[in-house]
């Protein structure tokens, strides 16, 4: 199979972890007799310095003509502050590239060999942690209108609007139910239905859809309780589906259950529009650009390597190839001999990547 991929390393450690994941992808492709066609493009500050914008038209065109986007990270906090918010890389690049991709899947899995890195007591994690968090990505507070700051100090007013349509809720709930059906058949729908009108509609629609999936156990949970239960009984969660802001917060919280945010991959997926066209799937590790360790070969490549596995599975339908990457990666983590600093080890990004490739 020909694998056509737009590769956007971006800023900070993005270049290092994307390079690592591409090395792994090349090995897997060769092993299973596939051909990788990778087109590299600038994004973030790397693009601003060359083209004057965080997302040049040339980069956008490369993304649109490929089957998937592999993304590193964008944003450099010190430099971001020199730009108006609407021109900052994260807002310009991520919001545009994710347009039309309403389902963000983040897989949190604690390898047994890293149980000691989990901040929870052993008795709470003895049954393991394997959670798929499905976050609605194109609605809610991040996109609702009106939005902005008005007035003058000291009486300025800031407004963010939380809005969801029935269509937006139904399509993300369906992803949640279908994903749960393929896993352990447990779905936790997270909302704030005791306060928010959007959550009341969300819960009503989730309850109704649950009748279409009698084989899936549906549980409703308020977001504040969910944040507590993730720390109290994480092993009982299978699939979590929730709206944009709640999903952003809960997935970062859950990432630490795996031992490090450097272990969590993500996929942003869409569906065909009325004309049969789909936005290009977007794959990225959930960590940021970490400029404090950039260029020092200290970054943890695991999240990006596992992101490549998600890409092979969801976009190209190559389940065996994805499983081979996951098996090799988790073998390295469980062995505990090649771990980066965020996991208490001393291995470099390159050494971890070499170990995964050796496992393949």
N, C-alpha and C positions, 0 to 999 in steps of 0.2 A: 504494500500500500504506500502511496505517496502522502506524506504528512506535511501539509502546507501551514506554516506557523509564522505569525508576526512576533518578533522577539523584541521587547522593550525593557532593557535593563534598568534605565532610570538613574536615580541618585544614590549616594551613600553605598551601603552594602548591596544594593540592588545588582550592581555589575558583577559582584563576586558570587552571589548565590545563583544568579541566572547562568553564569558561566559554569558553575558546578552542575546545575541541573541539566544543561545542554550536553555536558560530557556524559552524564548518565543516560540521557535520551539517545545519544549517538550509539552507545554500546547496546542498548536494548533494541534499537532499530536494526542494527547489524545482526544481532543474535536472531531476531525474528524475521529477518529479510524484508524490512521496510526501508524507505528512503525519506530522509528528512530534508525538506526544503524550507530553510529558515531565512527570513528577511529581517535584518536588524534595523531598528529605527530609534531616533532620539525622542526622549520624553522628559518632562520635568526641567530641572535646572540645566541638565545637559543639553536640552533643546533651547532653553532661553538664551544660553550663552552663544549658541550657534545661529539660531533663527529668530530670536526675539520673542518667542512665545513657547509656553510649556507643551503645547500640542500643535506642531506645524501641520499644514495641509498634507505635506508629503508623508508624514507619519500616519495620519488618518487614512490616507489612500492605501498605504501598505496594510494597515489593519483590515480594511474593508475587503481586500482581495484575497485574504487568507482565511483558513477554516477555523483558526483559534488564535488568541492573543496570550502570550506568556509574558507576564509583567513582573518586574522586580519591586521597586519602591520609588516614590517621589517625595520631594520636600526636604528642605534643609532649614530647620527652625530659625537659625540666625539670619539667613537670607530671605526666608519667607516674610519676615517682619518688615522688609523694605518695600513690599508690594501691597497694593490694595487687596483686600480679601478676595475679590472676584478675579484677580489675576494670578493668584497663588497656584502653584502646580497641582496640589491635591484637588482643588476645586475645578480648575480648568481641565486637567487631563482625566481624572477619575470619573467625574460626572458625565463627561462626553463619551468616554469609552464604554461606560456601563449603561448608556442610554438604551432602553429596551430590554435590559437584562434584569428581570424582576426577582429572580430567585438566587440568593447567595447561600451556598452550602459550605459549612465549616465543620470539618471532622476533627473531633477531639478524642484521642485515644491514648491511654496511659500504658506504655510498654511495661510488662512486669519487671524488667530489669531496672526501670527508673522509678519504681515505687517509692524509694527513699527520697526522691526529689519532689514528690508531691507534698504540699504543705499540710495535708490532712493526716490524721492518725491512721495507722495501718488498719485498725478495725473498721474504719469507714470505707476503705478502698479494697478490702480483701477479695471482693467479687469482681474487681476490675472496673475500668471506666472506658466506655465506648459510646460517645454521643455524637449524633449528627444534628447540628443546629442549622435550621433553615430560616433565613432572615429575608423579609420582604425588602427589596432594595431600591425601588423607584418611587415610593410614596411616603406619606407621613411628614414629620416635621422638617426633614431635609429638603423637601420639594414644595411643600404647601405654600399657597399665597393667600393673603398678603404676608410679606416677610421683610424685615429690615428695622432700622433705627430711625426715629424721627424726633423732632423737637430740639431744644437747646438745653445745655446744662444749667441748673441742676434738675431739670424736669424732662430729660430725654425719656423716650418710651421705646422699648424693643418688643417686636412682635414676631412670633413664629407660629404658623398655622398648622395644626394637625388635622389632616383630611385623608379619608380613604373612601373609595367607591366600592360598591358591592362586587364589581368585576375584579378589582385589584385584590380584594380579600379572597374571593373564590379561587382564583388561579394559584395563589400561593398556598392556600389550604390543600388544594389538590396535590401539589408537589409534596406537601407534608405527608398526606395519607398514602400516596403511592410509594414514597421512600420508606415509610414505616412498614408497609406491606412486604417490602423486599428485605427488611431487616428482622427485628424481633417483635414487630407488630404492636408497638406501643407508641402512641403519639401524645405529647404534652403540648397543648395550645396555650400560649402565654399571653395574657392581656391585662387590662386594668378596668374590667367591666363594672366594678363598683363605683367608678368615678367618671370614666371617659365614654362619651357617646360612640366614638369610633370603636372602642373595645366592646361595647354592648352589641353593636352590629356584628363585629368579628365573632363574638361568642355565639350569637344566634345562628350565623352562617356555618360555623364549625360544628355546632350541634346537629344542624340539619344534614350536613355532608356526612357526618359520622354514621348516619343510617345507611348510607350507600357503601360503607366499608365495615360490615358487621364483624369481620375478622380482625379488625384493628381496635385495640382498646384505647379510647379517647379519654384524656384527663384534662380538665381545665385548671389553670393555675394563675393567680395574680402575679404580676411581675416581681413585686417585692418578696412574696413568698418563694417564688422560683429562685431568686438570687440566694435565698437562705437554704433552700432544699438542695441546690447544687453543691453546697458545702456540707450538708448534713447527710444526704443519701445519694451521692452522685451515681452510684452503680445502678440505681433503679431507672435512670433516664435512658431512653433509646433515641427517639427523634423529638426535637423541640421545634415548633413552628411559631413565629412571632413577627411583629411588625418591625419597621426599620430601626428606630431608636432603641427599643428594648433588645433587639437582636444584636445590635452593635455592642451594647454594654455586656449582655450576658455571655456572648461568645468570647470576649476578652477575659471576663472572669473565668469562664470554663477553661480557657487555654492554659491557665496556671495549674489546673488539675493534672495536666499532662506533664508538668515539670518545667515548661518554658513556652513562651509565646513563639519561640523559634521552631516549634514542632508542628504548628497547625497550618494546614493547607486550606485553600478555598477555591471554589468555582462559582462564577456568576453566569447564570443561564437564562435564556429567554424562550420565546415560542414564536412561531410564524404569525405575522400580522395578517390583515384582511387580504393582502395581496400575495400571501405566501412567502414573504421575505422575513428572515430572522436576523437579529443583531448577532455579531460575531461573539461567541463565548469568550469570556475573560477569566484568566486564571492567574492567581497571585498568592503568595504567602501572606498571612495576616499581619505580620510584623511590619515595622516601618523601615526607614532608611538608616537608622542608627549611625549617624555621622561620626559619633565618638569613637567607633571602632572601624570605620570604613578604611579600606586600603591596607589593613593590618593582617589580613588572612585569619581573622578571629571569628567571623560570622558563622552562625550555624546554618548549613545549607539544607537541613532536613525538611523544613517546611516547603521549600521550593521544589525539592526533589519529589516530595509527596504530591505537590501541586501538579507536577508533570504526570504523575500516575493518574490523578483525577482527570487531566486533560485527555490522556489516552483512553480512559474508560468512557467518559461522558461525550466527548466530541467524536472520537474515532472508533468507538465501540470495540476497543482492544483490551478486553478484560484480562486475558492471560498476561499480556505485557504489563499492564498496570499492577497485577498481583505480583509479578516477578520483582518489580521495583519495590513494592511495599514489603515483601518478604525479605529482600536483601537489606533494606533500610532498617527495619525493626530488628533484624538479626544483629546489626551493628550496635543499635541502641541497647539491646538486651545484654550483649556481651560486655558493654561498659568499658571497653579498652580504648575506644576512639570517640571521646566526647568533647565538645567545645566548652568554653568557659561558662556559658550560661547553664550548663548541666553539671558543673563542678569538675570538668575535665581540663586537659591541657592541649588537646588536639587542635590542629588548625582546620580551617574550612577545607583546604585541599586534602588533608589526611582523612577526614571523614568521607569526603567524596571518593577518594581512592579505595577506602574500605567497602563502601557500597558497591563500587564497580567490581571489586574483587569477589564480592558475594554473588554478583550476577554471572 
